[in-house]
Amino acid sequence: MRITVIAVGKIKEKFLREAIAEYSRRLGAYCKLEIREVADEKTPDGIGPAAREQILRREGERILKLLREDAYVVALAIEGEMISSEQLAARLDRMAVEGVSHIAFIIGGSLGLSREVLERADWRLSFSRMTFPHPLMRVILLEQIYRGCRINAGAPYHK
């Protein structure tokens, strides 16, 4: 299975880069992982709806350019479906059985994801109704993918 994480913005914090590197290393036993970053737009305080849409559109265009046609696209979105770790594991397993060989997870920037990216998604996934910083979301996503792989392998990590 090939998994691509496409995320808006760069990770500045060393501790987050280290956590991402650790989960990337662990996931190497289960999948081919690729993390792609797209530039984020500067978002001034108090921007209006038109400027917000323009920022989302620009970031969305960058994301869409990186998506392969054959990818099953999972958009992380607060309004998406909330599931348990076990349900995520089962979904990853089912996708593999059904012949999905490439999954692309998309993490938006501080304003979220453009309408075009959300429309391209095959599935919208939410980790919580709470908002998380998008750099931290990369760590959480990788940990949950790793947890799902361990659950599917019958390993004792998921408790």
N, C-alpha and C positions, 0 to 999 in steps of 0.2 A: 504494500500500500504506500502510496506517495501522499504526503500531507504538506500543504503549503499554507503558511500563515502570512497573510498580507496585512500590514498594519500601517497606519498613518503616523508619521513622526519617528524621530530617533529616540533611543533610550539614553538618557543622560546619566542616570544614577548607576554607580558601579555595582551596588548590591543587587539591583534588578538585572543588570547584564550578567552577573554571576549566576543568578537563579535561572535565567533563560538558558545560559550555557550548560548548566547542570541538567536541566530537564531535556534539553536538546541531546545531550550525550546519552542520557538514559533511554530516550525514545529511539536512538539508533538501533537498538536491538529489535524493535518492532516495526519500524517504518523508515522510509526515506523522508526526512524532514528538511524543508527549506523555509527560511524566514525572509520575506521581502518587505522592505520599507519603502513607502512613498513619502515625498515631502509634504509637510503640513503647511497650511496657510496661516499667516498671522491673523489672529482673531482679536480685534480690539474690544474693549469693554463697551457694552451698550450698543452693539451693532443692530441695525434694523433688519427686518425680514428679507429685504432684497439682497443686502450684503451677505447675510447668512446663507441664502440659497446659492449665491455666487461662489462662496467658499466651499460649500458642500459639492457643488457641481465640479469645481476644479479638482478637489481631492478625489471625487468619484471617477472622473476621467482617468486619473493616474492609476487608480485601483483597477478599473475595467481593462486598461491596456495590459495589465499583468495576468489577467485571467485567461487560462487556456480553455478552448472550446469543450474539451472532454472533462473538465473539472466539475465535480458536484460542489456547489457553492453554499457555504454556511455563513450567513451574515449574523454577527453578534449584535443584537438589537434589544433594547430594554423592553420593547413590546413583543418580543419573540416568545417562543414556547419555553416554559421552565420545566426542566426534567431533573431527575436524580442522577448521580454518578453511575448507578447501575443501568439506568435507562440509556444514558449516553453510551456506555459500553455495549449494550445490546444493539443500539442503532449502528455503531461502528462495525460490529460483527455482521449484522444483517447487510450492510452496504457491501462489505467484502464478499459475502456469499452471493450477493446479487450481481457481482462483477464490477462494482465501482472501484476503480484503481487509483483515482486521484481525488482527494478532497481538499478544497481551498476554504480556509476559515478567514473571515475578514473582520478586522477590528478598525473601527473608524476613529476619527480624531475627536477633539473636544466637543464638536457639534454633532457627532454621530455620523451617519452614512447618508449619502444622497439617495433620492428616490430611484434613480437609475440603478444603483448598486443593489438596493433592496428588491427591485423588480427582477434583477438578474439572479438573485439568490434562489436556490432550490429549497432552502430551509432557513428560517429565522430562529435563532437560539438566544435565549436570555439566561443569564446566570443569576439574576436577581432583579427585583424592581428598583434596587438601589443603584446609584451611579458609582462606578469605580474609575479611577484615573486610567486612561488607556495604556500607559506603560505597565502598570500593575496587572492589567487585564491579560497581557501577554503571558505573564507568569502563571496566572490562574488558569488560563486556557491550556497551556502546555502541561500543567500539573494534572488537569482533568483528563486530557488525552492520555497521558501516561497512566493515570489511575485506571482508565477504561481498558487500556491494553493489558494491564496487570490483572484486572478482573477477568478479562476474556482468556487470559493464559492460566487462570486458576491459581495465581500467585497470592500470597497473603498480604498484599499491600493495602487493600481497599477498606480495611476495618478501622 
